[in-house]
C-alpha cells in the first residue's frame, strides 16, 4: 500500500498560499481552488510529506534523552489492575464497521513505522481512514474508540480541537478544503487483543494521540494538542475553547515561586518565536534537564506542579491516568520546571515539565493560519497554542514495553 494514498482525494489540500480575508460566503470557489491548482498542490504536498518523513525517520527510534543515552530500567511489564477490555471491544467494533478497503488502509503491524508518521500541520498526507469519509455510523463507533480510551475531559478536549478546526475554516473564507471538523485519520497497529501488544493513532491538525496497549498497560504518548484559534468567538461552534486551564495553571505555578526559584526556572524572559522542541519528527531529541528542580520546591509548590501535570495526564482514561501519575510521583525529585517568556496572564510564554518518565511542553505560537487577524503576525499570541506530552527514555509509542515483550516472546520481525 502506498504511503501517500490521498485518502480524501484532492479535498485534503491547501487552497492558497495566501490566506483569504474572512467572510461567510456561498459563492463559487476562488480561482486558486480550481481542480488544476489542487492537483498541483497534491503533487507538491506529496513531495513535501515524503521529504519530511525521509528526514524524520532517517534514524532508528531511540527516544528522547537527557544526554543521548537511554536510562534503562524505568519501565516494566506488569499488571496495573486497570482493564483495557473496553478499549479492545471498541477497537473491534470500529474495525468491524469499516469496509474491507477502509480496513486495508487502516491496519498496520504493531511495530510498523506508521507509529512515527504523524504531524500537526494540515498539509501532511496521512494514512488510515478519515472521519471525513466515514458514514455517520462509522463516525459514531470511531468516537466510541476515543471515548473508551480517554477520560471525559480528554474526549471533550479532542472533539473541541476538531470543532475549532472547523472554526479555522470559517475564518478563512469557509475554506473547508483545507480545514474542518472531520479532517482526522485513525490507524490501528496490530490486532486488538487482551494479551498481545496493539494500539491506535489519531492524526490530524492540532490533535495527535498515540495509544499503545499491552495487557492492562497503556502508554499514551506522544500526544499533541493545540489549536488556532483557541476560542471560537463566532460561527457554528461559538464558545468552544481549549487549553485555558493548562495556560492558567502554568502562570499560577511560575508566580508561586520565590525570587530565587524564578531565577532558576526562567531560562529567558524574551520570547519572540516558537519554542516547542519535541513535536513531529523529534523522537530522538537530546534535551538536558533545565530550570528549577522540583526537589527545591515547597510541598505546596510541588502539589501545584503535580496538579499541572495532571491536566495533561488526566486526558487518559481515569484508571490509567492514576497509574501514570503514580509513575510521575516516583520521579518527582528528578523533575524540572522551566519557563521562557513573560509571567503575567496576558504575556506570551513557554513552559516544560521534564523528568525521566514524562516531558510536557506548552507554547504560545506565532500565527500560522490566522496571520490576517494578528496585531503582529510575527509574534506569539494567545490564540495559537501547541502542547506536547512525551515519554522520554524510549517508551513513546510504548516502544520500551514492546521491546520487553519481544524479549520474553520473540517475534520474527521487529521494525525500529
C-alpha positions in Angstrom: 0.0 0.0 0.0 1.3 3.5 -0.9 2.3 5.6 2.0 0.7 8.6 0.3 -2.7 7.5 -0.7 -4.8 10.6 -1.0 -7.4 9.4 1.4 -9.9 12.2 0.8 -8.9 13.0 -2.7 -7.9 16.5 -3.6 -10.1 17.9 -0.8 -7.3 17.5 1.7 -5.2 20.2 0.0 -4.3 23.8 0.9 -6.4 26.2 -1.1 -3.9 29.1 -1.3 -0.5 30.1 -0.2 -2.0 33.5 0.7 -4.7 33.5 3.4 -8.0 35.0 2.4 -9.9 37.7 4.2 -12.6 36.3 6.5 -16.2 36.2 5.3 -19.2 33.9 5.2 -19.7 33.0 1.6 -21.6 30.5 -0.5 -20.1 31.8 -3.8 -18.2 29.6 -6.3 -14.6 28.7 -5.4 -12.0 31.3 -6.0 -9.6 30.7 -8.9 -7.0 29.4 -6.5 -9.3 26.5 -5.7 -9.6 25.1 -9.2 -9.0 21.5 -9.9 -5.8 22.3 -11.7 -4.5 24.2 -8.7 -5.5 21.4 -6.3 -3.8 18.8 -8.5 -0.6 20.7 -8.4 -0.9 21.1 -4.7 -1.4 17.3 -4.4 1.9 16.7 -6.1 3.7 19.4 -4.1 2.4 18.2 -0.7 3.2 14.6 -1.5 6.8 15.6 -2.2 6.9 17.7 0.9 5.5 15.0 3.1 7.9 12.5 1.6 10.9 14.7 2.3 9.8 15.3 5.9 9.3 11.6 6.5 12.7 10.7 4.9 14.4 13.2 7.2 12.4 12.4 10.3 12.7 8.7 10.0 16.3 8.6 8.9 17.5 7.4 12.3 16.0 4.3 14.1 13.9 5.2 17.1 15.8 5.6 20.4 13.6 8.0 22.3 14.1 11.4 23.9 17.0 11.5 26.3 18.8 14.0 28.6 22.3 13.2 27.4 22.0 10.9 24.4 21.8 7.7 26.4 18.6 6.0 27.3 18.2 5.5 31.0 17.3 1.8 31.5 15.0 0.1 34.0 12.3 2.8 34.0 9.6 0.8 32.5 8.4 -2.8 33.1 5.7 -5.2 32.0 3.4 -5.5 35.0 -0.3 -5.6 35.8 -1.9 -2.3 36.5 -5.2 -3.7 37.7 -7.0 -1.4 35.2 -8.8 -3.3 32.5 -8.2 -2.4 28.8 -11.1 -4.6 27.7 -13.4 -1.6 26.9 -10.7 -0.3 24.6 -10.3 -3.6 22.8 -14.0 -4.1 22.3 -14.3 -0.5 21.0 -11.5 -1.1 18.5 -13.0 -4.4 17.4 -16.4 -2.6 16.8 -14.7 0.2 14.9 -12.8 -2.2 12.6 -15.9 -4.3 12.0 -17.8 -1.2 10.9 -15.2 -0.4 8.2 -15.4 -1.7 4.7 -12.6 -4.0 3.5 -10.9 -1.3 1.5 -11.1 1.0 4.6 -9.6 -1.7 6.9 -6.9 -2.5 4.4 -5.5 1.1 4.6 -6.2 1.4 8.3 -4.5 -1.6 9.9 -0.7 -1.9 10.3 1.7 -4.1 12.1 2.2 -3.3 15.8 5.8 -2.4 15.2 5.2 -0.6 11.9 7.0 2.8 11.4 3.5 4.2 10.9 3.5 5.0 14.6 6.1 7.7 14.0 4.4 9.1 10.9 2.4 11.9 12.4 2.5 15.6 12.0 0.5 18.6 13.3 0.4 20.7 10.1 -2.7 20.4 8.0 -0.9 19.8 4.7 0.6 16.5 5.8 -0.6 13.4 3.8 -1.9 10.9 6.4 -2.7 7.2 6.4 -5.7 5.4 7.7 -9.4 6.1 7.4 -10.6 9.7 7.8 -13.7 10.8 9.7 -14.5 12.8 6.5 -15.0 9.6 4.5 -16.9 7.7 7.2 -20.6 7.2 7.4 -22.4 8.5 10.4 -22.4 5.0 11.9 -18.7 4.6 11.3 -18.1 8.1 12.9 -20.1 7.0 16.0 -18.0 3.9 16.5 -14.8 5.8 15.8 -15.7 8.3 18.5 -16.6 5.3 20.7 -13.0 4.2 20.4 -11.9 7.6 21.7 -14.5 7.5 24.4 -13.3 4.1 25.7 -9.6 5.2 25.6 -9.8 8.7 27.0 -11.4 10.4 30.0 -14.4 12.6 29.6 -12.0 15.5 29.8 -9.7 14.0 27.1 -12.6 13.2 24.8 -14.0 16.7 25.1 -10.7 18.3 24.5 -10.1 16.2 21.4 -13.5 16.9 20.0 -13.3 20.6 20.8 -9.9 20.8 18.9 -11.6 19.1 15.9 -14.5 21.6 16.1 -12.1 24.6 16.3 -10.5 23.3 13.1 -13.9 23.9 11.6 -13.9 27.4 13.1 -10.5 28.0 11.4 -12.1 27.1 8.1 -14.9 29.6 8.7 -12.3 32.3 9.4 -10.6 31.6 6.1 -13.5 32.2 3.6 -15.2 28.9 4.5 -12.1 27.1 3.4 -13.2 23.5 4.2 -10.9 22.0 1.5 -8.1 22.8 4.0 -9.7 22.7 7.4 -12.7 21.1 9.0 -14.1 19.1 12.0 -13.7 15.7 10.3 -10.2 16.0 8.7 -8.7 13.5 11.2 -7.5 10.0 10.5 -7.3 6.8 12.6 -4.9 3.9 12.1 -4.8 0.7 14.2 -1.5 -1.0 14.8 -1.6 -4.8 15.5 -4.7 -6.8 16.3 -6.8 -5.7 19.3 -6.0 -8.3 22.0 -6.3 -8.9 25.7 -2.7 -10.2 25.9 -0.7 -9.2 22.7 0.5 -5.7 22.0 -1.5 -3.4 19.8 -2.7 0.2 19.6 -4.2 3.0 17.7 -3.4 6.5 16.5 -5.4 9.6 15.8 -3.6 12.0 13.4 -4.8 15.4 12.3 -4.3 19.2 12.5 -3.6 20.1 16.2 -4.7 16.7 17.5 -2.5 13.6 17.6 -2.9 10.7 20.0 -0.8 7.5 20.1 -2.3 4.9 22.3 -0.3 1.6 22.9 -1.9 -1.3 24.8 -0.1 -4.4 26.3 -2.3 -6.4 28.5 -3.7 -4.0 31.0 -0.9 -1.4 30.5 -1.3 1.7 28.4 1.3 4.1 27.0 -0.4 7.2 25.6 2.4 9.3 24.1 3.3 11.2 22.0 0.2 13.4 22.4 -0.1 16.7 20.6 -3.0 19.1 21.5 -3.3 22.6 20.2 -5.5 25.0 18.3 -5.6 28.2 16.3 -7.8 29.9 17.4 -8.2 28.5 20.9 -11.6 30.1 21.3 -14.4 30.3 18.8 -15.8 33.9 19.0 -18.5 33.2 16.4 -19.7 30.6 13.9 -21.0 27.1 14.2 -19.1 26.2 17.4 -19.2 29.6 19.1 -18.0 29.4 22.7 -15.8 26.4 22.2 -12.4 26.9 23.9 -9.4 24.7 24.7 -6.2 24.7 26.8 -7.2 27.6 29.1 -6.6 25.6 32.3 -3.2 24.5 31.1 -2.4 28.1 30.3 -3.6 29.5 33.7 -2.1 26.8 35.8 1.3 27.4 34.3 1.1 31.1 35.1 -0.1 30.3 38.6 2.9 28.0 39.2 5.6 30.3 38.0 4.2 33.1 40.1 4.1 30.9 43.2 7.9 30.6 43.1 10.2 32.8 45.2 12.5 35.3 43.5 15.4 32.9 43.9 13.4 30.0 42.4 12.3 32.1 39.5 15.9 33.0 38.7 16.5 29.3 38.2 13.2 28.4 36.5 13.1 31.2 34.0 15.6 30.4 31.2 14.8 33.5 29.2 12.4 36.4 29.6 12.3 37.2 25.8 10.0 35.1 23.7 9.9 36.1 20.1 9.1 32.8 18.3 8.1 29.2 18.7 9.8 27.2 21.5 8.5 23.6 21.4 11.3 21.1 20.9 9.5 17.7 20.7 6.8 17.9 18.0 6.8 15.8 14.9 10.0 14.0 13.8 11.6 14.8 17.1 11.5 11.3 18.6 15.3 11.2 19.4 15.8 14.7 20.7 18.6 15.2 23.2 17.2 17.6 25.8 19.0 18.1 29.1 17.2 19.0 32.2 16.9 22.7 32.8 15.2 25.2 35.1 14.2 24.6 38.7 14.4 21.2 40.2 11.2 20.1 41.9 13.2 18.9 44.9 13.9 22.6 45.6 10.2 23.4 45.8 8.0 23.6 48.9 5.3 21.0 49.5 2.7 23.4 48.2 4.6 24.2 45.1 5.2 20.5 44.4 1.5 19.9 44.6 0.9 22.7 42.2 3.3 21.1 39.8 1.6 17.8 40.2 -1.8 19.4 39.5 -0.4 21.0 36.4 1.0 17.6 35.1 -2.4 16.0 35.9 -4.1 18.4 33.5 -2.3 16.6 30.7 -2.2 13.1 32.1 -5.9 13.1 33.0 -6.8 13.1 29.3 -6.2 9.3 29.6 -9.0 7.1 30.9 -9.3 7.6 34.6 -7.7 4.3 35.7 -4.6 4.5 33.6 -4.2 8.2 34.4 -3.9 7.3 38.0 -1.2 4.7 37.1 0.7 7.3 35.1 0.5 9.9 37.9 2.0 7.3 40.3 4.9 6.9 37.9 5.3 10.7 37.8 5.4 10.9 41.6 8.1 8.2 41.7 10.4 10.5 39.8 9.2 13.8 41.3 12.5 14.7 42.9 14.2 14.3 39.5 11.6 16.5 37.8 12.4 20.0 36.4 10.2 23.0 35.6 11.4 25.5 33.0 9.9 28.8 31.7 10.5 31.1 28.8 8.8 34.5 28.4 6.5 36.7 30.4 5.0 35.6 33.7 1.8 37.7 33.6 -1.6 36.3 32.5 -1.5 38.5 29.3 2.0 37.7 28.4 3.2 35.0 26.0 5.3 32.2 27.3 6.5 28.6 27.1 7.0 26.1 29.9 8.0 22.5 30.2 8.0 19.8 32.9 10.7 17.2 32.4 11.5 14.0 34.3 12.9 10.6 33.3 9.3 9.4 32.6 7.4 12.4 31.4 8.0 15.5 29.3 5.3 18.2 28.8 5.6 21.3 26.7 3.2 24.3 26.4 3.9 27.0 23.9 2.2 30.2 22.7 3.0 30.1 18.9 3.3 32.7 16.3 0.2 33.0 14.0 0.2 30.4 11.2 -3.3 30.3 9.6 -4.8 33.5 11.2 -2.0 35.9 10.4 -4.5 38.3 8.8 -6.0 38.9 12.3 -2.8 39.3 14.3 -1.6 42.6 15.6 1.9 41.4 14.9 1.9 38.4 12.5 5.4 37.5 13.6 4.9 37.4 17.3 3.5 34.7 19.5 0.0 35.2 20.8 -2.7 33.5 23.0 -4.8 32.4 20.0 -2.3 29.8 18.8 -1.2 27.2 21.4 0.7 23.9 21.0 1.2 21.3 23.7 3.1 18.1 23.6 3.3 15.2 26.1 6.1 12.6 25.7 7.6 9.6 27.5 11.4 10.0 27.5 13.9 7.2 27.6 12.3 5.0 24.9 8.7 4.5 25.8 7.0 6.8 23.4 4.6 4.6 21.4 5.0 2.0 24.1 8.2 1.0 22.4 10.1 0.0 25.5 7.2 -2.2 26.6 7.1 -3.7 23.2 10.9 -4.3 23.4 10.4 -6.1 26.7 7.6 -8.1 25.3 9.7 -9.2 22.4 12.5 -10.2 24.7 10.0 -12.5 26.6 8.2 -13.6 23.4 10.5 -13.4 20.4 8.8 -12.4 17.1 10.2 -13.0 13.7 10.4 -9.3 12.8 10.5 -6.1 14.6 10.9 -2.7 13.0 12.6 0.4 14.5 
